[in-house]
C-alpha cells in the first residue's frame, strides 16, 4: 500500500493532472474517459481538486474512498477501471501517464478529496 497526494486543474473545458516535472507535452496530462468526471466530482471549486490516493495490490476496506478496480490493462494503451463509490462514472480509463506517477497500473486505486480542501 502506498499513499500519494495529487492535484488537478481545469483549463477551459479539460482537466489536467498537475505534474510540474513532466518532461513531455502538456496535452498528455489531460484527463478523459471518466477521469475527467471524477475530477469534477472531487473538485472543491469546479476548477481545482486535490486528492489523497492510495494504491494497493489487494482490496482494502476504505468506506470513505472512491474505489477503482483494474479491469483491463495494456502498457501503451492505459488501463480501464471499474469505479465504485462515485456518482459520476462507472468506468474510468487511466492513461500511460500513470506509469510516470505510480510506476505501473495499480490493481486497486482509492481516491478521496484532501481534507484541507473541504
N, C-alpha and C positions, 0 to 999 in steps of 0.2 A: 504494500500500500504506500503510495506517495501522494503528497499534497502540493498543490500549486495555487497561486493567485494570478488570474488572468484578467485583462481588461479589454474592452471592445468599444469602438466609437462608430457612430453612424455618420457617414459622409454622404449628403444628398439622400438618395433612396437606399443606400447599401451600407451594411455593417462590415467592419474590418477589425481583425484582431490587432491589438497594439503590440508590435514587436520591433522596438527601436533598432535592434541589431540585425534585422532581417536583411540579407545581402542581395536579394533578388527583387523583382518587380513588385511594386505595391499592390497591383491587381491580384497577385497570388494570395493575398491576405483576406480577400473578400469572403464573407460568409454567405452561403447559398444552400438551397435544397434542404431546408429545415433548420440549419444552424442559424440562419437569419431570424427565423421566427422565435427560436429560443433566446437569442439576444434581445429581441423586442420584449418578450415576456419577462425577462430578468432585468430589464432596464429600469433605472430609478428615475429617469427624466426623459425617456424617449430618444436620447442621443448617446448616452454613455451607460455602460454596465461594467461591473467588476464582480467576478465570481470566484468562489473557492471551488477548486476542482480536486477531487480525489480519484485516483486511478487504482484499479485493483485487478488481480488475476481471478479472484473469487468474488461471488456476490457478497455484499455487506448489508447489514440492517441499518440503513440510514433514512429514517422516515421523512425527514425534512428536506431531502435532496431529490432532484430530478435524476433519474437513472437512465443511462444509455447503455444498452446491452448489444455488443457487437454481433451482427448477423452475417455480414459478408465483408470480405477484405481482399484487396488487390494492391500490392505495393505502389504501383504507379497510378492506380485508379481510385485510391482512397478507400474508405470503409463506410458501410451502411450500418446504422444502429437503430434498434427499436427503442423508442422513448417511452418511459412511464413516469408519471408524476407531473407532467406538463399539460397545460390546457391547449397549447397552440399547435402541437405537432405530434405525430405518432412515429414518424421515421425521420432520420436525420443522416445526411451524408457528411462525412468529415474528410476534408481534402488532405493531400500529402503534406501540407504544412505541419500536420500533426506529427510527422516524423521528426521535424525540427524541434518541436516543443516537447514531446514526450519520448522521442526515440523509437516510436513504434505506434501501433494501433492498439490501445489497451482493450482488454476483454470487457471491462466494466469501467464506465466513467460516471462519476457523481458530481452534480452541479448544484450550487446554492449561491444566491446573491450574498456578497460580503456584507456582514452586519454593519459595517461602518457606512454603508450606502443606503440603509433602510430609512 
